[in-house]
Amino acid sequence: MRLSHILAGAAAALSLAVPAMAQETVAIVGGRILTGDSVIENGTVVMRDGKIVSVGSGGAPPGARVVDAAGKTVAPGFVAVDSGLAGTEVSSVSGTNELRNSANTLSAAFDISYGLDPWSFTLPVARLGGITRAIVVPQHPGSSGGHVHEDETAGAGDGGYQTPGLFAGQAAIINLGQGSNILVKPRVAMVAPFGEAGAGIAGGARGAQFVLFKETLSEVRLYARNKSAYERAGLRDLSLSRADLEALIPVANGTMPLIVTVHRASDIQQVLRLAREEGIKLILDGAEEGWLVAGDIAAAGVPVLLNPISNLPSDFEMRAARAENAAALNAAGVLIAIKGNEGSTHRAREARYNAGNAVSHGLPYGAAIAALTVNPARIFGMAGQFGQIAPGAAGDVVVWSGDPLEPLSQPSAVFVDGVEQPLTSRPLMLRDRYRQQTPMPPAYRN
C-alpha cells in the first residue's frame, strides 16, 4: 500500500497543469540563440499557439510573457534517436516493457506506438536533459536492451535468437510534453538487425540473412501485386503473415526507411549494396567502423545514428571503432544524429554529453548541435517541423544556464509545443521527500 501511494502521488504530481496547447504568447529574450543552423547573439524567440512565430534581434511583442535569457543559451529541444522512452520503465520487468514482441507471426507489423505510456517516469528525466522529442525504436526479440547492440549479440551465431523474424517492428516519433497526446507520428521506420545479430537470426551466417532478406522482399512485392489472389488462397504459400507483408510494402517500394543495426565496415558495405539492388531506403544505426567506409556511406546518401563514445573494440564487429568516427563521417558529408547511452531510455539525456565528447575529437561544434536537433528531424522526414528554432517549427525550446554540451549546464526553462514544462522528475521528488529531517517516519511524509 505504501509503495502504491508513492507511485500514485508521483504520477499525479507529474501530470498536473496539462494544457492541450499553448494559447499565450511567450517571448524568450536576451539569450544566445542556437537555431540549429546558425547563432544569434542577444536574440529573441517568440512562440504562439505551440509554434515559433519569429526569431531575431527584436524585442518582445506587446502582451507577451517574457522569459529573461540574458547570459544564457537558447537551443532547440534535443531529439533522442534510437530511443526506448515511453516504451519501458525497467527492461528486465516484462510488464513494463513494450519495446519487443516475440510472436513469430508478427514481427514487421509490430507497431510500437500502441504501447507508449505518456505518463512514463522516463520522460521527465529526459526533459531535464533538454530532450523534447524522441524516435522510439522497437527491440528485436532476444536482445536485452536497444534493438540489438554491441554486447547483446554474444552467441547469436550459435542460435542465440530463437525467432525466425528478421524485423523488430516499426518506430514512432513522440513529443515529451506533459499530457496524454505524445504521439507525433507512428510507423516512421522499420527496424532490423544486421551483422552478427542478423546472422544469428538467419541461422548463423551473414550470407544466409542477405538471401533471406532478399527473398522476403520478393514475397512482399509478389503479395502487393496479387492481393486478390492471396485472399482467394490462389497464391503460393508465403513465409510471412499478411500483417507483416502489408507492413513491409512501404519498405519494399522505398517510401519507409529501414533502420539497420550494423557495426562492421564490411557489413556496412553489404547493406549499402543491398539497398542499391533492392531500391530501399536505409538508416544506419551504430556504424562504429563507418569511418573506414565514410565515402561509400556519403555517396549512397545514407544517414547514420551513432554513439560517439562507442569507441572500444568490444567484439570482432568493432575492432576499428574510434572516437573520431563522428567527425570523420561528418567531414565526408554523411548526415549524422547522436544518440544517448544504453538503449537511450534512462540515459537518453546523456546524448548531449556524447555530443560534447565528439566535439573534443574533431566534430565541429555546430555539427554536434545539429546532430542533436535538426539532423534527426531531417533523417525521419520531419524537416522544418521540429529540431530547429525557426518560424513555423514546433515550440520546442530549452533555455540553458550555459553551453548545452557542458555537463554542468542545466535547463532553466523547457518548452514543448510552446508549453513550459516543470523542471522536476520522480527521482528528484523522491530525493526531496526522503532528505527531509522530520520526527515522522518516511512512510508518513507527504
N, C-alpha and C positions, 0 to 999 in steps of 0.2 A: 504493500500500500504506500509506504513512504517513497519508494522509487517512482511509482506511478504518479504521485503528487508532484515530485520534482520534474518529471518529464512533461506532465501536463502544464505545469506552471511555466516552464521554459518555452514550450510551444506557444502558449498563449501570449507571453511577453514578446516573442519574436514576430507574432502575427498582428500586433496592434498597428493601427493607423495605416490601412492598406487602401489608398486611393486607386481607382482604376486608371486614372490618367492625371497628369499634372495640368491643372487648369490655370495656375498662376504663371506670371512671367518672372523668370529668375535671371538675374544678371550677375555673372562672376567677373569681378573687375580687379584690375591691377596686377594680375599674375603673368608669369612667363608661360605662354601657351605653346604646347607641343601639339600641333594639329594632327600629326600622323605623317605629314609630308613636309612640314616646314615649322619654323619657330617664329612666334610673335612676342616681342617684349612688351610688357606693361599693357596687355591686351584685355579685351572684354568679350565674354561669351554670353549670348542671350539665348535662353530657351523658353519655349512656349508650347503648350499642348503636347508635351512629350518629345518635341523636336528642337533641334538647334535652328534658330532663325537668323542669327548673324554672328560673325566673329571678326574682330578687327581691333582698331585702336580707339574707337569711340567710347563714350560713356554709357551709363545705364539709361534705358528709356524711362520716361515718366511712369510711376506706379509699379515699377519692378521691385521685387525683393532682391536686395543687394547682398551678395556674398563677397566679403573682402578677401582677396587672394594676394594682397601685396606681400612681396617677398617669398611667395610660394610658386609652385609649379602646377600648371593645369594641364592635364593629359586626357586623351580618350580613355574610356574604360578598356581594360585588357580583355582579350578573348582567350579563354582556356581551350586548347585543342587537344584531341585525344584524351578526353575527359570522362570521368565517371560521376561528375556532380549531379545530384538529384537522383542518381540511379543506384546508389549504395550508401549504407551507413557503416557497416562492419563487413568486410569482404568475406570473412570466414563464417558469418551467420547467414545462412541461405535465405531466411525470411526477410532480410533487409537488403538483399542483392537482386536487383532487376536487370543486371547487365549481361547475363548469359542465359541461353536456352539450350538444353541438352537433347531435345527431341530430334531424332534423325529425320523425321518427316517435315520439320520446319526449321530451316536454317537461314537461307537468304531472305525469307519473308518475315523473319523476326523483326518487329518494329518496336524499337526501344521507347518510342515516345509515349506509348500507352502506360508504361510503368513508372514514369518520372514523378517524383514527390516534391511539390512546390514548397513544402514545409521541412525539407531535409535540413538537418543541423549542419550539413557541409556547406550550404550556400552562404550563410552569414560569415563563416570563416573565410571563404574565398573572397567575398566582397571586401573584407578588411585588407586583402592583398591587392585591391584595385581591380578585381575581375568583375565584369558586368555582363558578359556573355560567355557561353560555352558551347563547344561542339561535343555532344555526349555520344560516346562510341561504344558499341557492344563488345563484349569479350567473347572469344571463341571458347566453347566448352572444353574443359580440361586445363585452361590457364588459371593461374592463381591471382591474377591482377593485370590490369591493362587488357588488351585483347590478344596478346602473346608478346612477351618482352624477353629481354636477354636471358635471365636466369630461370625463366619459366618453361623452357623448351627442353630441359635436360631429359634425355631418354625418349624424345619424340621419335627418333629414328628407330627405336626398338618397340614401337607400338604404344607410345605414351598417350596418344589420343585414340579413344575408342569409337568416336563418331566418324562416319564417312563424310560428313558435311564439310565442304570447302569454305563455307561462308559463316561469318559470325552474326550477320544481320545488318540492319540499316541504322545509320546515325541520325541524330536530330540536333537542332540548334535551339538553345534556351536563353532567356534572359535571367538575371539573378536578382530581379526586383522582388520586393515583398508582394504577396498575393498569390492567388491560385492560377493566374494566367501566365505561366512562364514559357510555354511552348511558342517559339518563334516560327519554326519550320520543321516538319517531320521529314524523314526519308530524304536526307540531303546527300547521302553517300552510302555505298555498300562497303562492307569490311571483309577482308580475307587475309589470313597469314600466308606468307611465302617463306622461302628459305628453309632452314632446318625444321621449323614448326610445320610448314606446309608439306614438307616431305613426309613427316610423321603421319599426317592426316591421310596422305595418299598411299601409305604402305611402307615408307622408309626411304624413298629415293626422290630426289628433286625432279628427275625426268618423268617420273610417274605423275607427279602433281601437274606438270605442264600439259601432259597428254590428257589427263582427266579434266583439266580446266577447259582446254580447247573443245573437248567432246561435250562438256556441259554447255558451252556457248552455242555449239552446233545444235544441241537439243532445244535450247531456248528459242533459237531462230526458226527451227522446224515447227515448234509449237505455235509461235507467233504467226506463222504463215498458214497454219492449219487448225485453228481453234475449233472450228465446227467439226472437223474430222475427229479431233480429240474428244469432243463431247459425245460423239456417236461411238466412241471406242473403236474408231476406224484408223487410228494411228498406232504405230508400233509402240511397245512399252518404253516409257522414258524413266530415267533414273531419279528424277525429282518429282515432288508433289506439284500439283497445279499452282498452289500458293507460291512456292519457290520459283516456278517457271515464270509466273506473272511478275514477281518481284525483280527478276533478272532481265526482263525485256529492256528497261531503260539502260542497264549496263551494257547489254549486247549491242544496242543501237547508238551507244556513245553519248547519251544525254545525262546519265547519272555517273559521277566519278566513282572509281573503285579505290578505296584506301588499302594499300598493300603494306603489311608489316614486313620489312626486308632490311637486312643489315650488311651482308657481304657484297663487295663490289661486283663480283661475277653474277650474283643473284640479281642485283640491280640491273645489270646489262640484259639479263634474260627477260625480266619483266618489261623492260622498255621494248625489247624485240617483240614480246607477246602483244603489247599494246599496239605496235605498228601493224602487226599481222592481223589482229582481230578488230582494229578500229575502235578500241575502248579508251576511255579517259582515266588517267591514273593520278593518284596522290601517293607519294612515297612516305611511309612512316618509319622513323628510325634512321636508316641510311647512314650508319656510323662510318662506313667506309666510302661514303658518297664522294668525298674529296678526290678519291682516285679516279672517278669517272664523272667528275663535275661537268666536263664539256659535253658528254653524252646526255646527261640529265638536262642541261640547259638547251641543247639542240632539240630535244624532244618536247620542251616546254612543259615539263612536269614539275609541280611544286613539291616541297619536302616539309614534313613536320618532324622536328628534331629536338633532341635534348643536348645542348652544348657541353654539358658536363658528363655525358656518357662517353668517356674517353679512355676507358681501360680495356685491355684485351681479355674480357671476362669469359669468352669462349672462342671457338675457331671461326665464328662468323664475324668477329670484331677484332681480329688480330691487328688491323691497321687503324683502329679508332684513335682519334687525336682531338685535342682541344680546339684546334684551328679549323675544324670541319665546317662550322657555320660560316666563318669568314671566307673560306675557300669557295664554298657553294655560292655565297652572295657575290663574290668577285667574278664568278663565272657567269652570273646573270640568272641564277636559279632563284625563284620566289620561295622564301623560307618562312616558316612560322615556328616560334619557340614554345615548347610545352613545359609543364611542371614535372614533378618527380613522382615515382612510384604509383603509376596508374593515373596520376593527375586528378585525384579526388581530394583526400585530406591534405595533400601537399600541392594542390594546383596553384596555390598562392605563391609558391616558390619559383614560378616561371620568371618573375622579374629578377630574381637572384641569378637564375641561369642566363638571362639576357646580359646581365652585368658581367658575368664570367666570360661570355662570348666577346664582349667589348674589350676585355682585358687580353683577349687572344686574337685581336685583329679585326673584329667586326665593327664597322663604323657605328657610332652612337645612334645616328638617325635610322640606320638599317635595323638596329636592335629594337628601337621603339616601334618601327613599322612591323617587325616580326611578331610583336605582341598585340597589334591593333589592326591596322588597315590590311596587312597581308592575309590574316585568316579570313577576313570578310571577302577579299578577292578570290582566295582559293576556293571558298564554298559558295561562290556565286551571289554574294550579298554586297558587292562593292557599292559604296555610296549610302548604304542603309545603316551601317554602324561601323565602329572601329576608327573613326576619324572625327575631328572637330571641324565640321563644315555645314553650311546651310542645307537643311533637308535631311541630315543624318539624325539618327536617334539621339536623344539627350542623355547619352552615357558619358559622363564626365566625372573625373576624380581630381580633387584638389589635394596636392601633396605638400607636406612640410618642407620637402627638399627634392633632390633628384630621385625620381621613382625607381631607378635602378640601384640606388644606395639602400642596403638592407635596413639602416636605421631610420630612413624616411617613413612617415606614417601618413595615411589619409586623414585630412581634417573635414572633408565632405565627399560623399559619394552619391552620384545621381544615376539612376537607371530610368530610361524613358522620361527624363525630366523630373523625376520624383526623388527627393532626398531620402536616403536610406539611413537607418540607425547604425551607429558605429558600435555594435555590440554583437555578441555571439554566445552560444551556450557555454563554451569553456570560460569566457570572461565572466559570465553570470555566476557560474559555479565558483570561480575564484573569489568573486566579491562576497558570495554567500558564506563561504567557509573560512575566510580570513577575518571575519568579524569576531571581536572579542566580547562575548556576552555570557551571562550566567546560565543561559538556557542551552541544553544540548543541541547539536546540529539539526536533529530531526524536527525541532520546534521553531526553527528560524524561518522567517519569511523569505 
